[in-house]
């Protein structure tokens, strides 16, 4: 079993409602550095809502989130946007690549937002795309890439600023079975290569069972945090 060290994410008593519907009802969660967590549950259980709160895209009605010992609610809007850009990488089911830009340009965008010098950003993007076996697709636009290739570009984009954590929301939900299996194994490769911490919301039980811990959300609370014994 992989040894896991410092706390990377801590969520305490997270509540969230939309209109009169209470979606999250007191979530408590702690994720260690280098840990891979999967979150499962029925549609509408609050999985994506929790992920968006952990990723600072949304705010809880009640409760606190810390990322790498930084309390999120202590930051103003501008500081929070800067923190999110530099510390959190996102991978979504639909890749959200900009169609008018090449793979290389798409990967570089978060670095350019962070005002990283162009050469430094492009060098890291090329390194990541090469690691992800996409070095022969640098100048291809999203429409010229397969679904699996587009998702690898999205993963490289998530890694460009060397984030503390990657949050993935149904990352293989739009892929064929072969591409999905490749992506699942890639997440574990990223952990080994970059000591990456990942939280993955998924309906794919194979991927969920590969994680260090599988959390189930039901009726707005976490039912368990089962440690897995069949890690890759």
C-alpha positions in Angstrom: 0.0 0.0 0.0 1.3 3.4 -0.9 2.3 5.6 2.1 0.4 8.8 2.2 1.6 11.9 4.1 0.4 15.5 4.5 -3.2 16.7 4.2 -4.0 18.3 0.9 -7.7 19.0 1.1 -9.9 19.3 4.2 -13.7 20.0 4.0 -15.6 20.5 7.2 -19.4 20.5 7.6 -20.2 21.4 4.0 -23.8 22.3 3.3 -25.3 23.4 0.0 -28.8 24.1 -1.1 -30.4 25.1 -4.4 -33.7 27.0 -3.9 -35.4 24.8 -1.3 -33.5 21.6 -2.2 -30.7 20.7 0.3 -28.1 18.8 -1.8 -25.2 18.6 0.7 -26.0 18.1 4.4 -22.8 18.3 6.4 -20.0 16.8 4.3 -16.7 16.1 6.1 -13.7 15.0 4.1 -9.9 14.9 4.3 -7.7 14.0 1.4 -4.0 13.3 1.8 -1.2 14.4 -0.5 -0.7 11.8 -3.2 -4.0 10.1 -2.5 -6.5 9.2 -5.2 -10.1 9.4 -4.1 -13.2 8.3 -6.1 -16.7 9.7 -5.3 -19.7 7.7 -6.4 -23.4 7.9 -6.0 -26.7 8.2 -7.9 -27.3 11.1 -10.2 -28.3 14.1 -8.2 -26.7 12.9 -5.0 -24.4 15.9 -4.9 -21.1 14.5 -6.3 -20.4 17.3 -8.8 -21.7 19.9 -6.4 -19.1 18.8 -3.8 -16.4 18.7 -6.5 -17.2 22.3 -7.5 -17.0 23.4 -3.9 -13.7 21.7 -3.4 -12.5 23.3 -6.6 -13.6 26.8 -5.5 -15.9 27.1 -8.5 -18.9 27.3 -6.1 -19.2 28.3 -2.4 -20.9 26.3 0.3 -23.8 27.8 2.2 -22.1 26.6 5.4 -18.7 25.0 6.3 -15.1 25.5 5.4 -12.6 24.2 2.8 -8.8 24.2 3.1 -6.5 23.4 0.3 -2.8 22.9 1.1 -3.5 24.6 4.5 -5.1 27.6 2.8 -8.6 28.4 4.0 -10.6 29.2 0.9 -13.2 31.6 2.4 -10.4 33.8 3.6 -9.7 35.0 0.1 -11.4 37.7 -2.0 -12.6 37.0 -5.5 -9.4 38.0 -7.3 -7.1 36.1 -5.0 -9.3 33.1 -5.2 -9.2 33.1 -9.0 -5.4 33.3 -8.9 -5.3 30.5 -6.3 -7.6 28.3 -8.4 -5.5 28.9 -11.5 -2.2 28.0 -9.8 -3.3 25.2 -7.5 -6.2 23.3 -8.9 -6.4 21.4 -12.2 -9.7 20.4 -13.7 -10.6 17.5 -16.1 -14.3 17.3 -17.2 -16.3 14.8 -19.2 -16.6 17.3 -22.0 -13.1 18.5 -22.6 -13.9 22.2 -23.0 -11.0 22.7 -25.4 -11.2 25.9 -27.4 -11.8 24.8 -31.0 -9.9 27.6 -32.7 -6.6 26.8 -30.9 -4.2 23.9 -31.3 -3.5 21.2 -28.7 -0.3 23.1 -27.7 -2.1 26.4 -27.4 -5.0 24.9 -25.4 -2.6 23.4 -22.9 -0.7 26.7 -22.5 -3.8 28.9 -21.8 -3.8 28.5 -18.0 -0.1 29.3 -17.9 -0.6 32.4 -20.0 -3.4 33.5 -17.6 -0.8 33.1 -14.8 1.5 35.3 -16.9 4.1 32.6 -17.4 6.6 33.6 -20.1 5.6 32.1 -23.4 8.7 30.0 -23.9 8.5 28.5 -20.4 4.8 27.7 -20.9 5.3 26.1 -24.3 8.3 24.1 -23.1 6.3 22.6 -20.2 3.3 22.0 -22.4 5.5 20.1 -24.9 7.0 18.1 -22.1 3.5 17.2 -20.8 2.1 16.4 -24.2 5.2 14.2 -24.9 4.7 12.4 -21.6 1.1 11.8 -22.6 2.1 10.5 -26.0 0.7 13.5 -27.9 3.9 15.0 -29.2 2.8 14.3 -32.8 -0.4 16.2 -32.2 0.9 19.6 -31.0 -0.4 21.5 -34.0 -3.7 19.7 -34.3 -7.0 21.4 -33.4 -9.6 19.6 -31.3 -11.7 18.7 -34.3 -8.7 16.7 -35.7 -8.3 14.7 -32.5 -10.1 11.6 -31.2 -12.0 11.7 -27.9 -9.2 10.0 -26.1 -6.7 12.4 -27.5 -8.8 15.4 -26.6 -9.0 14.2 -23.0 -5.2 13.8 -22.9 -4.9 17.4 -24.0 -7.3 18.3 -21.2 -5.2 16.4 -18.7 -2.0 18.2 -19.9 -3.9 21.5 -19.5 -4.8 20.6 -16.0 -1.2 19.9 -15.2 0.4 22.9 -16.8 0.6 25.1 -13.7 1.8 22.2 -11.5 -1.4 22.2 -9.3 -1.6 20.8 -5.8 -4.6 18.7 -6.8 -6.5 17.6 -9.9 -10.3 17.3 -9.7 -12.0 15.2 -12.4 -15.7 15.1 -13.1 -16.8 12.0 -15.0 -13.5 12.2 -17.0 -14.1 9.0 -18.9 -17.8 9.4 -19.4 -17.6 10.5 -23.0 -14.9 7.9 -24.1 -15.0 4.5 -25.6 -13.9 1.6 -23.4 -10.4 1.4 -24.7 -9.8 5.2 -24.2 -11.5 5.1 -20.8 -9.2 2.3 -19.6 -6.1 4.2 -20.9 -7.3 7.3 -19.0 -7.8 5.4 -15.8 -4.3 4.0 -15.9 -3.0 7.4 -16.8 -4.3 8.9 -13.5 -2.2 6.4 -11.5 0.8 7.1 -13.8 0.4 10.8 -13.0 0.4 10.0 -9.3 3.6 8.1 -9.6 5.3 10.6 -11.9 4.2 13.9 -10.4 3.0 12.8 -6.9 -0.4 14.1 -7.9 -3.4 14.2 -5.7 -6.7 13.3 -7.5 -10.4 13.5 -6.6 -12.5 11.8 -9.3 -16.3 11.8 -9.5 -17.4 8.9 -11.6 -20.2 6.5 -12.5 -17.5 4.1 -13.8 -17.2 1.4 -11.1 -14.0 0.0 -12.5 -12.3 3.4 -12.1 -13.9 4.0 -8.7 -12.6 0.7 -7.4 -9.1 1.5 -8.5 -8.8 4.4 -6.1 -7.2 4.4 -2.7 -10.6 5.2 -1.2 -14.1 5.1 -2.7 -16.6 7.5 -1.1 -20.3 7.1 -1.6 -22.6 10.1 -1.4 -26.3 9.4 -0.6 -28.9 11.9 0.6 -26.3 14.6 0.9 -23.8 12.8 3.2 -20.8 10.5 2.7 -21.7 6.9 3.7 -18.3 5.4 3.8 -14.6 5.9 2.9 -13.6 2.3 2.0 -9.9 1.7 1.4 -9.3 -0.3 -1.7 -7.0 -3.3 -1.7 -6.7 -3.7 -5.5 -4.8 -0.6 -6.4 -2.8 -0.4 -9.6 
